Amino acid sequence: MNTPIREKLDYVPGQDGMQPGDTAQGRAVQLLSFRAGDGPLIEIQPDCTLRLERAPQSMVVSWLEGGQPMNAAIPVVEFNALIASQQLVIER
C-alpha cells in the first residue's frame, strides 16, 4: 500500500494565506492589544494602516505611532486570532 508523502513545510501556515517574504497592507479595524514576547503590552489604534511582512513563524507588523516607526513580530497563532476576531484586516 502506498502512503502519500506529505511535504514538510519550512513555515507555519496561517489564515493570512501568505508565504514567508510576502508583504501586504493591513488595517486595524478596532484597538489591537498584544504582547510581543515578554515585552510590554502593545496597542495599535483603530484605522491605523499596517505594513505586514510574513516570516516563517510570525507576522512582522509595522506602523507609525506619533510619527515614529514601530514594529512587532506577532506569532502566527496570535495573528490568526486577530484576523478571526476581525480586529485586523489584510487589504493586500
PDB file with one MODEL, atoms N, CA, C and O in Angstrom:
MODEL        1
ATOM      1  N   MET A   1       0.840  -1.165   0.000  1.00  0.00           N
ATOM      2  CA  MET A   1       0.000   0.000   0.000  1.00  0.00           C
ATOM      3  C   MET A   1       0.892   1.237   0.000  1.00  0.00           C
ATOM      4  O   MET A   1       1.827   1.342   0.793  1.00  0.00           O
ATOM      5  N   ASN A   2       0.595   2.155  -0.883  1.00  0.00           N
ATOM      6  CA  ASN A   2       1.359   3.396  -0.974  1.00  0.00           C
ATOM      7  C   ASN A   2       0.769   4.446  -0.051  1.00  0.00           C
ATOM      8  O   ASN A   2      -0.425   4.740  -0.107  1.00  0.00           O
ATOM      9  N   THR A   3       1.611   5.005   0.793  1.00  0.00           N
ATOM     10  CA  THR A   3       1.198   6.086   1.679  1.00  0.00           C
ATOM     11  C   THR A   3       1.639   7.390   1.051  1.00  0.00           C
ATOM     12  O   THR A   3       2.795   7.529   0.653  1.00  0.00           O
ATOM     13  N   PRO A   4       0.717   8.363   0.957  1.00  0.00           N
ATOM     14  CA  PRO A   4       1.129   9.629   0.344  1.00  0.00           C
ATOM     15  C   PRO A   4       2.218  10.303   1.171  1.00  0.00           C
ATOM     16  O   PRO A   4       2.192  10.282   2.402  1.00  0.00           O
ATOM     17  N   ILE A   5       3.162  10.890   0.474  1.00  0.00           N
ATOM     18  CA  ILE A   5       4.257  11.600   1.132  1.00  0.00           C
ATOM     19  C   ILE A   5       3.774  13.018   1.398  1.00  0.00           C
ATOM     20  O   ILE A   5       3.331  13.724   0.492  1.00  0.00           O
ATOM     21  N   ARG A   6       3.869  13.414   2.646  1.00  0.00           N
ATOM     22  CA  ARG A   6       3.472  14.774   2.999  1.00  0.00           C
ATOM     23  C   ARG A   6       4.686  15.675   2.914  1.00  0.00           C
ATOM     24  O   ARG A   6       5.756  15.367   3.438  1.00  0.00           O
ATOM     25  N   GLU A   7       4.493  16.783   2.246  1.00  0.00           N
ATOM     26  CA  GLU A   7       5.568  17.757   2.115  1.00  0.00           C
ATOM     27  C   GLU A   7       5.735  18.484   3.450  1.00  0.00           C
ATOM     28  O   GLU A   7       4.763  18.979   4.020  1.00  0.00           O
ATOM     29  N   LYS A   8       6.957  18.542   3.934  1.00  0.00           N
ATOM     30  CA  LYS A   8       7.233  19.255   5.171  1.00  0.00           C
ATOM     31  C   LYS A   8       7.427  20.726   4.840  1.00  0.00           C
ATOM     32  O   LYS A   8       8.273  21.085   4.021  1.00  0.00           O
ATOM     33  N   LEU A   9       6.634  21.572   5.487  1.00  0.00           N
ATOM     34  CA  LEU A   9       6.725  23.000   5.247  1.00  0.00           C
ATOM     35  C   LEU A   9       7.794  23.601   6.150  1.00  0.00           C
ATOM     36  O   LEU A   9       7.981  23.164   7.286  1.00  0.00           O
ATOM     37  N   ASP A  10       8.484  24.595   5.639  1.00  0.00           N
ATOM     38  CA  ASP A  10       9.508  25.255   6.446  1.00  0.00           C
ATOM     39  C   ASP A  10       8.955  26.518   7.110  1.00  0.00           C
ATOM     40  O   ASP A  10       9.715  27.385   7.542  1.00  0.00           O
ATOM     41  N   TYR A  11       7.627  26.611   7.187  1.00  0.00           N
ATOM     42  CA  TYR A  11       6.982  27.732   7.856  1.00  0.00           C
ATOM     43  C   TYR A  11       5.653  27.266   8.418  1.00  0.00           C
ATOM     44  O   TYR A  11       5.159  26.194   8.067  1.00  0.00           O
ATOM     45  N   VAL A  12       5.080  28.074   9.287  1.00  0.00           N
ATOM     46  CA  VAL A  12       3.775  27.768   9.879  1.00  0.00           C
ATOM     47  C   VAL A  12       2.717  28.467   9.038  1.00  0.00           C
ATOM     48  O   VAL A  12       2.679  29.697   9.017  1.00  0.00           O
ATOM     49  N   PRO A  13       1.843  27.715   8.334  1.00  0.00           N
ATOM     50  CA  PRO A  13       0.808  28.366   7.535  1.00  0.00           C
ATOM     51  C   PRO A  13      -0.225  29.041   8.444  1.00  0.00           C
ATOM     52  O   PRO A  13      -0.471  28.587   9.562  1.00  0.00           O
ATOM     53  N   GLY A  14      -0.815  30.110   7.959  1.00  0.00           N
ATOM     54  CA  GLY A  14      -1.810  30.828   8.749  1.00  0.00           C
ATOM     55  C   GLY A  14      -2.982  31.248   7.888  1.00  0.00           C
ATOM     56  O   GLY A  14      -3.007  30.985   6.686  1.00  0.00           O
ATOM     57  N   GLN A  15      -3.951  31.900   8.504  1.00  0.00           N
ATOM     58  CA  GLN A  15      -5.139  32.374   7.797  1.00  0.00           C
ATOM     59  C   GLN A  15      -4.822  33.523   6.851  1.00  0.00           C
ATOM     60  O   GLN A  15      -5.667  33.920   6.048  1.00  0.00           O
ATOM     61  N   ASP A  16      -3.621  34.052   6.942  1.00  0.00           N
ATOM     62  CA  ASP A  16      -3.231  35.171   6.095  1.00  0.00           C
ATOM     63  C   ASP A  16      -3.020  34.758   4.649  1.00  0.00           C
ATOM     64  O   ASP A  16      -3.064  35.608   3.761  1.00  0.00           O
ATOM     65  N   GLY A  17      -2.790  33.469   4.386  1.00  0.00           N
ATOM     66  CA  GLY A  17      -2.577  32.985   3.029  1.00  0.00           C
ATOM     67  C   GLY A  17      -1.264  33.446   2.412  1.00  0.00           C
ATOM     68  O   GLY A  17      -1.095  33.374   1.195  1.00  0.00           O
ATOM     69  N   MET A  18      -0.352  33.909   3.220  1.00  0.00           N
ATOM     70  CA  MET A  18       0.913  34.444   2.725  1.00  0.00           C
ATOM     71  C   MET A  18       2.047  33.459   2.960  1.00  0.00           C
ATOM     72  O   MET A  18       1.978  32.619   3.856  1.00  0.00           O
ATOM     73  N   GLN A  19       3.078  33.568   2.156  1.00  0.00           N
ATOM     74  CA  GLN A  19       4.300  32.771   2.270  1.00  0.00           C
ATOM     75  C   GLN A  19       5.381  33.648   2.891  1.00  0.00           C
ATOM     76  O   GLN A  19       5.302  34.872   2.793  1.00  0.00           O
ATOM     77  N   PRO A  20       6.388  33.052   3.529  1.00  0.00           N
ATOM     78  CA  PRO A  20       7.480  33.866   4.072  1.00  0.00           C
ATOM     79  C   PRO A  20       8.077  34.782   2.997  1.00  0.00           C
ATOM     80  O   PRO A  20       8.351  34.355   1.876  1.00  0.00           O
ATOM     81  N   GLY A  21       8.266  36.037   3.366  1.00  0.00           N
ATOM     82  CA  GLY A  21       8.797  37.039   2.440  1.00  0.00           C
ATOM     83  C   GLY A  21       7.715  37.864   1.762  1.00  0.00           C
ATOM     84  O   GLY A  21       8.003  38.942   1.243  1.00  0.00           O
ATOM     85  N   ASP A  22       6.466  37.379   1.756  1.00  0.00           N
ATOM     86  CA  ASP A  22       5.363  38.137   1.164  1.00  0.00           C
ATOM     87  C   ASP A  22       5.065  39.361   2.027  1.00  0.00           C
ATOM     88  O   ASP A  22       5.224  39.331   3.247  1.00  0.00           O
ATOM     89  N   THR A  23       4.628  40.437   1.373  1.00  0.00           N
ATOM     90  CA  THR A  23       4.214  41.634   2.087  1.00  0.00           C
ATOM     91  C   THR A  23       2.798  42.009   1.672  1.00  0.00           C
ATOM     92  O   THR A  23       2.334  41.650   0.590  1.00  0.00           O
ATOM     93  N   ALA A  24       2.131  42.731   2.546  1.00  0.00           N
ATOM     94  CA  ALA A  24       0.777  43.201   2.272  1.00  0.00           C
ATOM     95  C   ALA A  24       0.506  44.414   3.138  1.00  0.00           C
ATOM     96  O   ALA A  24       1.269  44.731   4.051  1.00  0.00           O
ATOM     97  N   GLN A  25      -0.578  45.077   2.841  1.00  0.00           N
ATOM     98  CA  GLN A  25      -1.019  46.171   3.689  1.00  0.00           C
ATOM     99  C   GLN A  25      -2.225  45.683   4.476  1.00  0.00           C
ATOM    100  O   GLN A  25      -3.045  44.920   3.966  1.00  0.00           O
ATOM    101  N   GLY A  26      -2.323  46.121   5.704  1.00  0.00           N
ATOM    102  CA  GLY A  26      -3.460  45.763   6.545  1.00  0.00           C
ATOM    103  C   GLY A  26      -3.984  46.994   7.250  1.00  0.00           C
ATOM    104  O   GLY A  26      -3.455  48.096   7.104  1.00  0.00           O
ATOM    105  N   ARG A  27      -5.052  46.778   8.029  1.00  0.00           N
ATOM    106  CA  ARG A  27      -5.648  47.882   8.765  1.00  0.00           C
ATOM    107  C   ARG A  27      -6.195  47.360  10.082  1.00  0.00           C
ATOM    108  O   ARG A  27      -6.811  46.296  10.138  1.00  0.00           O
ATOM    109  N   ALA A  28      -5.962  48.116  11.127  1.00  0.00           N
ATOM    110  CA  ALA A  28      -6.541  47.798  12.426  1.00  0.00           C
ATOM    111  C   ALA A  28      -7.985  48.279  12.395  1.00  0.00           C
ATOM    112  O   ALA A  28      -8.235  49.478  12.277  1.00  0.00           O
ATOM    113  N   VAL A  29      -8.934  47.360  12.500  1.00  0.00           N
ATOM    114  CA  VAL A  29     -10.346  47.709  12.460  1.00  0.00           C
ATOM    115  C   VAL A  29     -10.795  48.243  13.823  1.00  0.00           C
ATOM    116  O   VAL A  29     -11.619  49.154  13.905  1.00  0.00           O
ATOM    117  N   GLN A  30     -10.245  47.668  14.874  1.00  0.00           N
ATOM    118  CA  GLN A  30     -10.501  48.125  16.226  1.00  0.00           C
ATOM    119  C   GLN A  30      -9.193  48.086  16.996  1.00  0.00           C
ATOM    120  O   GLN A  30      -8.174  47.650  16.461  1.00  0.00           O
ATOM    121  N   LEU A  31      -9.206  48.528  18.223  1.00  0.00           N
ATOM    122  CA  LEU A  31      -7.982  48.565  19.017  1.00  0.00           C
ATOM    123  C   LEU A  31      -7.339  47.185  19.067  1.00  0.00           C
ATOM    124  O   LEU A  31      -7.986  46.207  19.438  1.00  0.00           O
ATOM    125  N   LEU A  32      -6.066  47.108  18.693  1.00  0.00           N
ATOM    126  CA  LEU A  32      -5.316  45.855  18.759  1.00  0.00           C
ATOM    127  C   LEU A  32      -4.437  45.906  19.999  1.00  0.00           C
ATOM    128  O   LEU A  32      -3.679  46.857  20.190  1.00  0.00           O
ATOM    129  N   SER A  33      -4.537  44.893  20.832  1.00  0.00           N
ATOM    130  CA  SER A  33      -3.686  44.790  22.021  1.00  0.00           C
ATOM    131  C   SER A  33      -3.024  43.427  22.008  1.00  0.00           C
ATOM    132  O   SER A  33      -3.702  42.405  21.895  1.00  0.00           O
ATOM    133  N   PHE A  34      -1.715  43.404  22.121  1.00  0.00           N
ATOM    134  CA  PHE A  34      -0.986  42.139  22.171  1.00  0.00           C
ATOM    135  C   PHE A  34       0.345  42.376  22.863  1.00  0.00           C
ATOM    136  O   PHE A  34       0.806  43.510  22.986  1.00  0.00           O
ATOM    137  N   ARG A  35       0.937  41.317  23.300  1.00  0.00           N
ATOM    138  CA  ARG A  35       2.232  41.389  23.973  1.00  0.00           C
ATOM    139  C   ARG A  35       3.251  40.704  23.069  1.00  0.00           C
ATOM    140  O   ARG A  35       3.095  39.533  22.725  1.00  0.00           O
ATOM    141  N   ALA A  36       4.282  41.429  22.691  1.00  0.00           N
ATOM    142  CA  ALA A  36       5.334  40.868  21.846  1.00  0.00           C
ATOM    143  C   ALA A  36       6.348  40.177  22.759  1.00  0.00           C
ATOM    144  O   ALA A  36       7.169  40.838  23.394  1.00  0.00           O
ATOM    145  N   GLY A  37       6.288  38.867  22.821  1.00  0.00           N
ATOM    146  CA  GLY A  37       7.193  38.104  23.676  1.00  0.00           C
ATOM    147  C   GLY A  37       6.973  38.438  25.133  1.00  0.00           C
ATOM    148  O   GLY A  37       5.838  38.442  25.610  1.00  0.00           O
ATOM    149  N   ASP A  38       8.053  38.721  25.847  1.00  0.00           N
ATOM    150  CA  ASP A  38       7.967  39.088  27.258  1.00  0.00           C
ATOM    151  C   ASP A  38       7.904  40.600  27.442  1.00  0.00           C
ATOM    152  O   ASP A  38       7.978  41.092  28.568  1.00  0.00           O
ATOM    153  N   GLY A  39       7.768  41.332  26.355  1.00  0.00           N
ATOM    154  CA  GLY A  39       7.796  42.786  26.410  1.00  0.00           C
ATOM    155  C   GLY A  39       6.496  43.398  26.898  1.00  0.00           C
ATOM    156  O   GLY A  39       5.600  42.698  27.371  1.00  0.00           O
ATOM    157  N   PRO A  40       6.408  44.711  26.775  1.00  0.00           N
ATOM    158  CA  PRO A  40       5.220  45.419  27.248  1.00  0.00           C
ATOM    159  C   PRO A  40       4.015  45.171  26.342  1.00  0.00           C
ATOM    160  O   PRO A  40       4.151  44.700  25.213  1.00  0.00           O
ATOM    161  N   LEU A  41       2.845  45.497  26.859  1.00  0.00           N
ATOM    162  CA  LEU A  41       1.621  45.409  26.073  1.00  0.00           C
ATOM    163  C   LEU A  41       1.687  46.460  24.972  1.00  0.00           C
ATOM    164  O   LEU A  41       1.988  47.624  25.238  1.00  0.00           O
ATOM    165  N   ILE A  42       1.409  46.056  23.745  1.00  0.00           N
ATOM    166  CA  ILE A  42       1.427  46.961  22.598  1.00  0.00           C
ATOM    167  C   ILE A  42      -0.013  47.199  22.177  1.00  0.00           C
ATOM    168  O   ILE A  42      -0.797  46.256  22.067  1.00  0.00           O
ATOM    169  N   GLU A  43      -0.362  48.454  21.941  1.00  0.00           N
ATOM    170  CA  GLU A  43      -1.688  48.801  21.462  1.00  0.00           C
ATOM    171  C   GLU A  43      -1.556  49.564  20.152  1.00  0.00           C
ATOM    172  O   GLU A  43      -0.763  50.499  20.035  1.00  0.00           O
ATOM    173  N   ILE A  44      -2.353  49.146  19.168  1.00  0.00           N
ATOM    174  CA  ILE A  44      -2.405  49.831  17.873  1.00  0.00           C
ATOM    175  C   ILE A  44      -3.824  50.366  17.735  1.00  0.00           C
ATOM    176  O   ILE A  44      -4.798  49.623  17.856  1.00  0.00           O
ATOM    177  N   GLN A  45      -3.922  51.661  17.482  1.00  0.00           N
ATOM    178  CA  GLN A  45      -5.215  52.334  17.433  1.00  0.00           C
ATOM    179  C   GLN A  45      -6.025  51.945  16.194  1.00  0.00           C
ATOM    180  O   GLN A  45      -5.458  51.595  15.159  1.00  0.00           O
ATOM    181  N   PRO A  46      -7.364  52.009  16.307  1.00  0.00           N
ATOM    182  CA  PRO A  46      -8.238  51.701  15.159  1.00  0.00           C
ATOM    183  C   PRO A  46      -7.912  52.589  13.957  1.00  0.00           C
ATOM    184  O   PRO A  46      -7.466  53.726  14.107  1.00  0.00           O
ATOM    185  N   ASP A  47      -8.141  52.050  12.780  1.00  0.00           N
ATOM    186  CA  ASP A  47      -7.915  52.706  11.487  1.00  0.00           C
ATOM    187  C   ASP A  47      -6.450  52.969  11.181  1.00  0.00           C
ATOM    188  O   ASP A  47      -6.138  53.697  10.239  1.00  0.00           O
ATOM    189  N   CYS A  48      -5.556  52.393  11.956  1.00  0.00           N
ATOM    190  CA  CYS A  48      -4.131  52.519  11.697  1.00  0.00           C
ATOM    191  C   CYS A  48      -3.757  51.636  10.499  1.00  0.00           C
ATOM    192  O   CYS A  48      -4.154  50.473  10.431  1.00  0.00           O
ATOM    193  N   THR A  49      -2.997  52.193   9.566  1.00  0.00           N
ATOM    194  CA  THR A  49      -2.510  51.431   8.421  1.00  0.00           C
ATOM    195  C   THR A  49      -1.298  50.621   8.863  1.00  0.00           C
ATOM    196  O   THR A  49      -0.406  51.128   9.543  1.00  0.00           O
ATOM    197  N   LEU A  50      -1.285  49.364   8.466  1.00  0.00           N
ATOM    198  CA  LEU A  50      -0.220  48.446   8.858  1.00  0.00           C
ATOM    199  C   LEU A  50       0.505  47.912   7.636  1.00  0.00           C
ATOM    200  O   LEU A  50      -0.112  47.665   6.599  1.00  0.00           O
ATOM    201  N   ARG A  51       1.800  47.738   7.755  1.00  0.00           N
ATOM    202  CA  ARG A  51       2.575  47.023   6.736  1.00  0.00           C
ATOM    203  C   ARG A  51       2.850  45.653   7.316  1.00  0.00           C
ATOM    204  O   ARG A  51       3.347  45.539   8.437  1.00  0.00           O
ATOM    205  N   LEU A  52       2.535  44.622   6.573  1.00  0.00           N
ATOM    206  CA  LEU A  52       2.676  43.246   7.034  1.00  0.00           C
ATOM    207  C   LEU A  52       3.740  42.542   6.213  1.00  0.00           C
ATOM    208  O   LEU A  52       3.756  42.642   4.986  1.00  0.00           O
ATOM    209  N   GLU A  53       4.624  41.835   6.890  1.00  0.00           N
ATOM    210  CA  GLU A  53       5.618  41.011   6.215  1.00  0.00           C
ATOM    211  C   GLU A  53       5.633  39.645   6.873  1.00  0.00           C
ATOM    212  O   GLU A  53       5.857  39.528   8.078  1.00  0.00           O
ATOM    213  N   ARG A  54       5.392  38.608   6.074  1.00  0.00           N
ATOM    214  CA  ARG A  54       5.287  37.249   6.601  1.00  0.00           C
ATOM    215  C   ARG A  54       6.671  36.681   6.840  1.00  0.00           C
ATOM    216  O   ARG A  54       7.518  36.690   5.947  1.00  0.00           O
ATOM    217  N   ALA A  55       6.897  36.193   8.034  1.00  0.00           N
ATOM    218  CA  ALA A  55       8.122  35.477   8.402  1.00  0.00           C
ATOM    219  C   ALA A  55       7.727  34.007   8.613  1.00  0.00           C
ATOM    220  O   ALA A  55       6.535  33.712   8.691  1.00  0.00           O
ATOM    221  N   PRO A  56       8.676  33.092   8.705  1.00  0.00           N
ATOM    222  CA  PRO A  56       8.328  31.673   8.833  1.00  0.00           C
ATOM    223  C   PRO A  56       7.401  31.342  10.013  1.00  0.00           C
ATOM    224  O   PRO A  56       6.495  30.521   9.867  1.00  0.00           O
ATOM    225  N   GLN A  57       7.613  31.958  11.161  1.00  0.00           N
ATOM    226  CA  GLN A  57       6.832  31.627  12.357  1.00  0.00           C
ATOM    227  C   GLN A  57       5.945  32.767  12.836  1.00  0.00           C
ATOM    228  O   GLN A  57       5.212  32.610  13.812  1.00  0.00           O
ATOM    229  N   SER A  58       6.000  33.917  12.161  1.00  0.00           N
ATOM    230  CA  SER A  58       5.284  35.088  12.665  1.00  0.00           C
ATOM    231  C   SER A  58       4.928  36.038  11.532  1.00  0.00           C
ATOM    232  O   SER A  58       5.320  35.855  10.380  1.00  0.00           O
ATOM    233  N   MET A  59       4.166  37.064  11.909  1.00  0.00           N
ATOM    234  CA  MET A  59       3.873  38.163  11.001  1.00  0.00           C
ATOM    235  C   MET A  59       4.539  39.400  11.599  1.00  0.00           C
ATOM    236  O   MET A  59       4.297  39.742  12.757  1.00  0.00           O
ATOM    237  N   VAL A  60       5.375  40.065  10.810  1.00  0.00           N
ATOM    238  CA  VAL A  60       6.020  41.291  11.267  1.00  0.00           C
ATOM    239  C   VAL A  60       5.094  42.442  10.870  1.00  0.00           C
ATOM    240  O   VAL A  60       4.796  42.643   9.693  1.00  0.00           O
ATOM    241  N   VAL A  61       4.653  43.181  11.870  1.00  0.00           N
ATOM    242  CA  VAL A  61       3.710  44.276  11.676  1.00  0.00           C
ATOM    243  C   VAL A  61       4.451  45.589  11.920  1.00  0.00           C
ATOM    244  O   VAL A  61       5.103  45.761  12.950  1.00  0.00           O
ATOM    245  N   SER A  62       4.344  46.513  10.964  1.00  0.00           N
ATOM    246  CA  SER A  62       4.967  47.832  11.086  1.00  0.00           C
ATOM    247  C   SER A  62       3.893  48.900  10.957  1.00  0.00           C
ATOM    248  O   SER A  62       2.949  48.749  10.182  1.00  0.00           O
ATOM    249  N   TRP A  63       4.039  49.996  11.728  1.00  0.00           N
ATOM    250  CA  TRP A  63       3.071  51.078  11.699  1.00  0.00           C
ATOM    251  C   TRP A  63       3.739  52.337  12.231  1.00  0.00           C
ATOM    252  O   TRP A  63       4.852  52.285  12.755  1.00  0.00           O
ATOM    253  N   LEU A  64       3.058  53.463  12.095  1.00  0.00           N
ATOM    254  CA  LEU A  64       3.542  54.729  12.654  1.00  0.00           C
ATOM    255  C   LEU A  64       2.717  55.063  13.886  1.00  0.00           C
ATOM    256  O   LEU A  64       1.492  54.939  13.886  1.00  0.00           O
ATOM    257  N   GLU A  65       3.407  55.486  14.929  1.00  0.00           N
ATOM    258  CA  GLU A  65       2.733  55.901  16.159  1.00  0.00           C
ATOM    259  C   GLU A  65       3.342  57.233  16.590  1.00  0.00           C
ATOM    260  O   GLU A  65       4.515  57.303  16.954  1.00  0.00           O
ATOM    261  N   GLY A  66       2.535  58.282  16.543  1.00  0.00           N
ATOM    262  CA  GLY A  66       3.053  59.611  16.875  1.00  0.00           C
ATOM    263  C   GLY A  66       4.183  60.030  15.952  1.00  0.00           C
ATOM    264  O   GLY A  66       5.096  60.737  16.377  1.00  0.00           O
ATOM    265  N   GLY A  67       4.137  59.606  14.690  1.00  0.00           N
ATOM    266  CA  GLY A  67       5.168  59.936  13.718  1.00  0.00           C
ATOM    267  C   GLY A  67       6.414  59.074  13.805  1.00  0.00           C
ATOM    268  O   GLY A  67       7.340  59.240  13.011  1.00  0.00           O
ATOM    269  N   GLN A  68       6.448  58.148  14.765  1.00  0.00           N
ATOM    270  CA  GLN A  68       7.617  57.278  14.941  1.00  0.00           C
ATOM    271  C   GLN A  68       7.331  55.885  14.369  1.00  0.00           C
ATOM    272  O   GLN A  68       6.248  55.342  14.590  1.00  0.00           O
ATOM    273  N   PRO A  69       8.282  55.305  13.640  1.00  0.00           N
ATOM    274  CA  PRO A  69       8.078  53.945  13.125  1.00  0.00           C
ATOM    275  C   PRO A  69       8.126  52.922  14.260  1.00  0.00           C
ATOM    276  O   PRO A  69       8.992  52.981  15.133  1.00  0.00           O
ATOM    277  N   MET A  70       7.189  51.995  14.227  1.00  0.00           N
ATOM    278  CA  MET A  70       7.097  50.925  15.218  1.00  0.00           C
ATOM    279  C   MET A  70       7.000  49.601  14.465  1.00  0.00           C
ATOM    280  O   MET A  70       6.548  49.564  13.320  1.00  0.00           O
ATOM    281  N   ASN A  71       7.423  48.522  15.106  1.00  0.00           N
ATOM    282  CA  ASN A  71       7.197  47.187  14.526  1.00  0.00           C
ATOM    283  C   ASN A  71       7.212  46.145  15.630  1.00  0.00           C
ATOM    284  O   ASN A  71       7.785  46.342  16.702  1.00  0.00           O
ATOM    285  N   ALA A  72       6.561  45.028  15.327  1.00  0.00           N
ATOM    286  CA  ALA A  72       6.498  43.911  16.265  1.00  0.00           C
ATOM    287  C   ALA A  72       6.282  42.633  15.474  1.00  0.00           C
ATOM    288  O   ALA A  72       5.626  42.646  14.433  1.00  0.00           O
ATOM    289  N   ALA A  73       6.826  41.545  15.960  1.00  0.00           N
ATOM    290  CA  ALA A  73       6.588  40.229  15.359  1.00  0.00           C
ATOM    291  C   ALA A  73       5.507  39.543  16.190  1.00  0.00           C
ATOM    292  O   ALA A  73       5.660  39.362  17.398  1.00  0.00           O
ATOM    293  N   ILE A  74       4.419  39.167  15.533  1.00  0.00           N
ATOM    294  CA  ILE A  74       3.302  38.509  16.206  1.00  0.00           C
ATOM    295  C   ILE A  74       3.294  37.046  15.774  1.00  0.00           C
ATOM    296  O   ILE A  74       3.276  36.773  14.574  1.00  0.00           O
ATOM    297  N   PRO A  75       3.306  36.093  16.714  1.00  0.00           N
ATOM    298  CA  PRO A  75       3.244  34.682  16.326  1.00  0.00           C
ATOM    299  C   PRO A  75       2.011  34.403  15.463  1.00  0.00           C
ATOM    300  O   PRO A  75       0.966  35.030  15.635  1.00  0.00           O
ATOM    301  N   VAL A  76       2.147  33.466  14.545  1.00  0.00           N
ATOM    302  CA  VAL A  76       1.068  33.148  13.607  1.00  0.00           C
ATOM    303  C   VAL A  76      -0.238  32.830  14.331  1.00  0.00           C
ATOM    304  O   VAL A  76      -1.299  33.267  13.886  1.00  0.00           O
ATOM    305  N   VAL A  77      -0.190  32.089  15.423  1.00  0.00           N
ATOM    306  CA  VAL A  77      -1.407  31.726  16.156  1.00  0.00           C
ATOM    307  C   VAL A  77      -2.135  32.979  16.651  1.00  0.00           C
ATOM    308  O   VAL A  77      -3.356  33.079  16.540  1.00  0.00           O
ATOM    309  N   GLU A  78      -1.382  33.927  17.194  1.00  0.00           N
ATOM    310  CA  GLU A  78      -1.997  35.173  17.665  1.00  0.00           C
ATOM    311  C   GLU A  78      -2.501  36.018  16.498  1.00  0.00           C
ATOM    312  O   GLU A  78      -3.563  36.634  16.591  1.00  0.00           O
ATOM    313  N   PHE A  79      -1.749  36.050  15.405  1.00  0.00           N
ATOM    314  CA  PHE A  79      -2.179  36.806  14.232  1.00  0.00           C
ATOM    315  C   PHE A  79      -3.467  36.221  13.670  1.00  0.00           C
ATOM    316  O   PHE A  79      -4.362  36.966  13.271  1.00  0.00           O
ATOM    317  N   ASN A  80      -3.572  34.881  13.633  1.00  0.00           N
ATOM    318  CA  ASN A  80      -4.805  34.225  13.181  1.00  0.00           C
ATOM    319  C   ASN A  80      -5.996  34.673  14.029  1.00  0.00           C
ATOM    320  O   ASN A  80      -7.078  34.931  13.502  1.00  0.00           O
ATOM    321  N   ALA A  81      -5.790  34.766  15.349  1.00  0.00           N
ATOM    322  CA  ALA A  81      -6.867  35.180  16.250  1.00  0.00           C
ATOM    323  C   ALA A  81      -7.302  36.616  15.954  1.00  0.00           C
ATOM    324  O   ALA A  81      -8.494  36.917  16.018  1.00  0.00           O
ATOM    325  N   LEU A  82      -6.367  37.504  15.635  1.00  0.00           N
ATOM    326  CA  LEU A  82      -6.718  38.882  15.291  1.00  0.00           C
ATOM    327  C   LEU A  82      -7.540  38.944  14.011  1.00  0.00           C
ATOM    328  O   LEU A  82      -8.465  39.748  13.903  1.00  0.00           O
ATOM    329  N   ILE A  83      -7.205  38.098  13.043  1.00  0.00           N
ATOM    330  CA  ILE A  83      -7.978  38.041  11.796  1.00  0.00           C
ATOM    331  C   ILE A  83      -9.368  37.454  12.069  1.00  0.00           C
ATOM    332  O   ILE A  83     -10.376  37.996  11.616  1.00  0.00           O
ATOM    333  N   ALA A  84      -9.413  36.348  12.810  1.00  0.00           N
ATOM    334  CA  ALA A  84     -10.687  35.678  13.091  1.00  0.00           C
ATOM    335  C   ALA A  84     -11.648  36.574  13.864  1.00  0.00           C
ATOM    336  O   ALA A  84     -12.856  36.529  13.634  1.00  0.00           O
ATOM    337  N   SER A  85     -11.125  37.384  14.774  1.00  0.00           N
ATOM    338  CA  SER A  85     -11.973  38.279  15.564  1.00  0.00           C
ATOM    339  C   SER A  85     -12.289  39.576  14.822  1.00  0.00           C
ATOM    340  O   SER A  85     -12.970  40.452  15.355  1.00  0.00           O
ATOM    341  N   GLN A  86     -11.795  39.694  13.602  1.00  0.00           N
ATOM    342  CA  GLN A  86     -11.997  40.849  12.734  1.00  0.00           C
ATOM    343  C   GLN A  86     -11.475  42.140  13.343  1.00  0.00           C
ATOM    344  O   GLN A  86     -11.998  43.220  13.066  1.00  0.00           O
ATOM    345  N   GLN A  87     -10.443  42.029  14.175  1.00  0.00           N
ATOM    346  CA  GLN A  87      -9.775  43.214  14.708  1.00  0.00           C
ATOM    347  C   GLN A  87      -8.810  43.793  13.687  1.00  0.00           C
ATOM    348  O   GLN A  87      -8.436  44.964  13.755  1.00  0.00           O
ATOM    349  N   LEU A  88      -8.415  42.952  12.739  1.00  0.00           N
ATOM    350  CA  LEU A  88      -7.428  43.326  11.739  1.00  0.00           C
ATOM    351  C   LEU A  88      -7.855  42.745  10.407  1.00  0.00           C
ATOM    352  O   LEU A  88      -8.320  41.607  10.342  1.00  0.00           O
ATOM    353  N   VAL A  89      -7.702  43.512   9.354  1.00  0.00           N
ATOM    354  CA  VAL A  89      -7.995  43.009   8.001  1.00  0.00           C
ATOM    355  C   VAL A  89      -6.761  43.179   7.132  1.00  0.00           C
ATOM    356  O   VAL A  89      -6.010  44.143   7.279  1.00  0.00           O
ATOM    357  N   ILE A  90      -6.565  42.244   6.239  1.00  0.00           N
ATOM    358  CA  ILE A  90      -5.484  42.320   5.257  1.00  0.00           C
ATOM    359  C   ILE A  90      -6.094  42.910   3.986  1.00  0.00           C
ATOM    360  O   ILE A  90      -7.082  42.392   3.465  1.00  0.00           O
ATOM    361  N   GLU A  91      -5.507  43.981   3.499  1.00  0.00           N
ATOM    362  CA  GLU A  91      -6.049  44.667   2.331  1.00  0.00           C
ATOM    363  C   GLU A  91      -5.262  44.389   1.060  1.00  0.00           C
ATOM    364  O   GLU A  91      -5.613  44.892  -0.007  1.00  0.00           O
ATOM    365  N   ARG A  92      -4.221  43.608   1.160  1.00  0.00           N
ATOM    366  CA  ARG A  92      -3.328  43.207   0.058  1.00  0.00           C
ATOM    367  C   ARG A  92      -2.980  44.417  -0.756  1.00  0.00           C
ATOM    368  O   ARG A  92      -2.240  44.310  -1.734  1.00  0.00           O
TER     369      ARG A  92
ENDMDL
END
